Amino acid sequence: MAEIRVTRGADVEHLLSRFEVTVDEGGTSTHHSVTISSSDHERLGANHPTPEAFIRACFEFLLEREPKESILPAFDVSEIAGYFPEFERRIQGL
């Protein structure tokens, strides 16, 4: 099972936050820089206690579908639905 570490970085701008994510699994690690807008967090992350917990849930979703090495090194959460149309429904728990 993968260990996912999420660290909140500096806000890129008032409405956009950046997170640094490390995924450790099988003796190797990948590093990712993830952004999310405050509106996407409000809309998609309402069922998660913190922004960090929401980002962790996003990575759990991704890791169920692809190996950590296939996850882009830098992306915005809004891009996930373009690859996995069920993302928004699943991450909201619907």
VEXPA-681908 format. One line per field, with one value per residue (C-alpha): x, z, y; residue in one letter; residue number from 1. Coordinates in steps of 0.2 Angstrom, whole numbers, plus 5000, padded with zeros to 4 digits. Example, Ala and Ser with C-alpha at 12.3 -4.5 7.8 and 13.67 -1.06 7.14 Angstrom:
<atoms>
c1 [5062;5068];
c3 [5039;5036];
c2 [4978;4995];
aa [A;S];
i [1;2];
</atoms>
This chain:
<atoms>
c1 [5000;5006;5011;5005;5012;5004;5012;5004;5015;5013;4997;5000;4988;4973;4961;4974;4983;4998;5002;5018;5014;5026;5020;5031;5028;5038;5054;5053;5045;5037;5035;5020;5015;4997;4986;4968;4957;4946;4931;4935;4939;4923;4913;4923;4931;4916;4916;4935;4940;4955;4962;4977;4964;4955;4972;4976;4959;4963;4979;4970;4958;4972;4982;4967;4968;4986;5004;5012;5024;5010;5003;5009;5022;5012;4994;4978;4965;4952;4962;4958;4941;4948;4956;4944;4926;4919;4931;4920;4906;4917;4927;4911;4905;4890];
c3 [5000;4996;5008;5003;5011;5008;5013;5010;5000;4999;4991;4972;4973;4984;4976;4972;4984;4980;4988;4987;4987;4989;4986;4993;4987;4983;4988;4977;4978;4966;4969;4963;4964;4964;4964;4968;4967;4982;4972;4967;4985;4991;4977;4977;4994;5006;5013;5018;5034;5027;5010;5014;5017;5001;4991;4999;4993;4976;4976;4983;4968;4956;4963;4961;4942;4938;4945;4954;4940;4928;4939;4931;4941;4941;4939;4945;4953;4939;4926;4934;4927;4910;4912;4923;4920;4936;4947;4953;4957;4967;4976;4982;4988;4977];
c2 [5000;5017;5030;5047;5063;5080;5096;5113;5125;5143;5150;5154;5168;5172;5159;5145;5134;5123;5106;5095;5077;5062;5044;5030;5013;4998;5006;5021;5038;5050;5069;5080;5098;5100;5116;5118;5133;5138;5136;5118;5114;5121;5111;5095;5094;5098;5080;5081;5089;5098;5103;5091;5077;5081;5081;5064;5057;5063;5053;5038;5039;5041;5026;5015;5018;5020;5017;5032;5034;5038;5052;5069;5078;5094;5097;5106;5095;5101;5091;5074;5074;5075;5059;5050;5057;5048;5058;5072;5061;5049;5062;5070;5053;5053];
aa [M;A;E;I;R;V;T;R;G;A;D;V;E;H;L;L;S;R;F;E;V;T;V;D;E;G;G;T;S;T;H;H;S;V;T;I;S;S;S;D;H;E;R;L;G;A;N;H;P;T;P;E;A;F;I;R;A;C;F;E;F;L;L;E;R;E;P;K;E;S;I;L;P;A;F;D;V;S;E;I;A;G;Y;F;P;E;F;E;R;R;I;Q;G;L];
i [1;2;3;4;5;6;7;8;9;10;11;12;13;14;15;16;17;18;19;20;21;22;23;24;25;26;27;28;29;30;31;32;33;34;35;36;37;38;39;40;41;42;43;44;45;46;47;48;49;50;51;52;53;54;55;56;57;58;59;60;61;62;63;64;65;66;67;68;69;70;71;72;73;74;75;76;77;78;79;80;81;82;83;84;85;86;87;88;89;90;91;92;93;94];
</atoms>
